[in-house]
Amino acid sequence: MNTGGKGAALRDRVALVTGASSGIGRATAILLARAGAGVVLSSRNEAALQTVRGEIESEGGRAWCIPADVIDGSQVDELVRRALEVAGRVDVVVCSAGVYPRCPVQQTTVEDFRRAMEVNFYGSLRVILALLPHMLRRGSGHIVVISSVDGKKGLPPDGPYVASKFALTGCTEILRQELRRTGVGVTTVLPGRVDTPMIQNLSVPPVSPKIPAERVARAVLRAIRRRRAEVVIPFAGPKLLIIASSLWAPLGDWVVRVLKLGGVEKTA
């Protein structure tokens, strides 16, 4: 049975969530479990994973903890091997592990960009490529990638982060088209500012407030059930920014500048 069809239940399915120890990954893992899915939790922080697992199991859900660093290919391969061993299958993967480097391009090094790419882009790609043969053999599955509105319209001074998210968004657009009619769906989730530990020291303008991670998680579950190709959340403001920038790049730049969408780092 296809795991991601319209209205398909998540009950008795298995989801693998990276970055599950906090933020969007944690919120998504908990909601998946409440929807009836077994959840394989992964991140570098085993203690935090065990806390999430305890919360899921206290509500009657099923969860397994498999720590892994997505920048290490051998750890990713072991993650997928163990996930298939303990859970028997993986119907959904949510790639949520990420870092948020914030620095003007002229002050960065190539290593700053490489680090962002290793986690945000290659980290997700490693997990996808490790799981994809399993999904294709079964003729079903759903890949969810947590990108960012920054992956459609860059906000300074987020150079390395934006580069990695543009790469991730572009790659998943191609993958979605290539997997058409295979039974494996691909969803790209493009959140605006999300209230997670990654940006806890960032002040943002009232016109673009931080949204709760749980709101993004609810959008992820809807996207899986409805087999959505792309989700922008919140919709109105970010979508208008993306459209404005697509129509005329200086217009998008003007909106970012005038509304101060880049935010300001809080000082101690």
N, C-alpha and C positions, 0 to 999 in steps of 0.2 A: 504493500500500500504506500502511495506517495506521502511522505511526511509533511509536505508543505502546501498541499492543495488548499483551495479556498475553503475556509471553515473547518479544516482538518483539526482534530483534537490533538493536543500534545500529550495526553495521557498515555502512559506506557512507552513513550518515545524516550530517547536518550540524547541529551545535549552536552556538548563539551564547551566550556566557557573559559577563555583565557582572560587574564586580568581580573579574576573573580574575587580577589581579596578586598577590593574597595571600589568605590565609584560606580560607573555604569555596569561594569562586569558583575560586581556583587549584587546590585539591584536586579539585574537581568536574571542571574542564577536563582535568586530567591523567587522571583515571579514565575520562572519556568517550573520550579519545583512545585509551587502552589497550583500550577496548571496541570500537574500530574506527571511531568517529565522527571526521569532520573537525571541527575546533573553531575557531570565530571568537572570538578573545580580545579583550576590551575592558575598559578602565579609563582613568583619567587618566594613569597612570604608564607611558609607552611603554617605558622602559628595563626595568622589571620585567616587562612583557608579553613583551618579546623574550627575557628569561631563561626564562620559562615556555615560550615557543615553542621555544627551543633544547632544553629538556628533552624536550618532546614529540617533536620531530623526531629527537633522538638515539635514541629508542626505536622509530623507524620510523613515527611518527604524522604526521598532517597538521594544520597549524595556520596561521592567518592572524592578524596583529595589526592591529586598527583602534582606535586610541585615541579616546575620546570621554568627555565629561562628561555624565552623564545628567540634570543639571539644565538643560541647554541643548537645547531642542527641535530646533534646526537641526542640532546635532551628532548627536542621536539619529537624525534622518531620514537624515543622511549615513551614519551607521553602518549602518543597515539597507540603504540603497541599495548601499553598497560590499560588504556581506556577501553580498547576493544576486548582485552582479556577480562577485565572486571565487570564491564557492562554488557559485553556481547555484541554491541553495535553502537554506532554513532549516527543519529538521524539529523542532528542539527549541530553546527559549530558556530559559535559567536566569538569573533576575534576582537577582543576589547583591550588587550594589553597595549600600553602606550606610555610615552614620556612627552613632556611639554617644555622643551627648551625655549627660552625667550631672550632674544638678543638681536640687535640690528645686524644685518648682513655684513656691513663693513667692519664689525667688531668680532666676527666669528672666524673660525678656522675650518678647514675642510673636515677635520675630525669632528667638529660640532655637527656638521651636516651628516657625516657618516654614522654617528651615534644615533641621531634621530631616525635615519633611514633603517638602520639595523633593527631597531625596536618596532617602530610604527609601520614600516613597509615590509621589510624582509621578514620580520617576526610573524606578521599575519600571513605572508606568502608561504613561509615554511610550513605553518600549520595547515593551510589550505591544500598545498601540494601533497602533504603526507596523508591527508584524509580523503582526498578526491578519488583515488583509485578504489577505495572501499565503497564510496557512494556510487560511483559509476558502475561497479560490479552489481550492486543491488538495484540500480536504476531508480534511486530515490535519495533525497537528502536536501538540506538547505544550508547554504553558507551565508552568514550575516557578518558584515564587516563594519565596524564602528569607525567611520572616517570623521569628517568635520565639515562645517560650512567653510572653514579655512581651506578645504580641499576643492572648493569651487571659486572662492574669492579670498585672496590672501589679506590678512590684517597685520600690518606692521606693529611691533618689530619681531614677528614670529617666523623669520626666514627658514630655519631648519625644520621647524614643525610643519610649516605650510608646504615646503618641498616634499616632505614625506607623505603628507595627506593628499596632495595632488597626485603623487605617484600611486597611492593606494586607490584613490577614486578612479583614476584612469585604468588601472589594471583590472579592477572589478567590473568596470563597464565592458571591457573586452571579454572577460571571463563569462559574464552573464550572457552575452551574445553567442559565445562559442558553445555554451552548455544548453542552449535552447533545444528542447525536445529530448533531452537526455534523462529528464526526471529530476535533475538537480537544479534547484533554484538558487539565485544569488540576489542578495539585498544589500544595498549600500545605505547606511544610516549616516545622515549629515546633521549632527546637532550643532546648535549655536553654543554659547557659553553655558557650561554645566557646572553645578555646584559640587565639585569634587576636590579631594586633597590636592590635585595637580594645580589648581588655580585659586587656592584658598587665600593667597596673598595678593590677588589681583582685584582691584576696584574697577567696576564696569559702569557705564552710564545707565541711568534709569530706563532709557529707551530700549536697552538690550540687557535685561537682567539675567542673572544666572538662573537656570531652571533646575529643578531637582533631578537627580539621577533616576529616580523612580519613574518620572515622566518619560524619560527616554526608554527605560525598560518596557513600559507599557506599549510604546510605539514599536519596539522590537517584536513583542509578542503578536501585535496586530499584523505586522509585516509578514511574519512567518505564516500566520493563519491565512492571510489573504494573498500570499505570494507576491508581495510588492517588490518592484525593481529598485525603487529609491524612496527614501523617506527624509524629508527636511523638517526639522523640529527645533524650535517652534516654526510654524509654517510661514506666516505672513511677512514679517520683517526680513528674515534671511532670504526668503524666496524673491522678494522684491529687490534686495541687494544683488542677488545673483543675476536676475534678469537685467537690472540696470547696468551692471558691469559687462554683461554679454552684449548688450546693445551698443554701449559706448564706454570703453574702459575708463576715460577720464571722469565720466559721471559716477561710476562706482567708486573711484578714488575719492571724489568729492564727498560722497555720502559717508564714507569711512572717516574722512578727515573732519567734516563738520559735526558729525554725531559722536566723534571720539570713540569709535567702536573698538579701537585697539586696547582700551583700558589703561590703567595706571597701576604700577606696582606700589603696594603699601609699604611705607617705611616704618622701621621699628621705633 
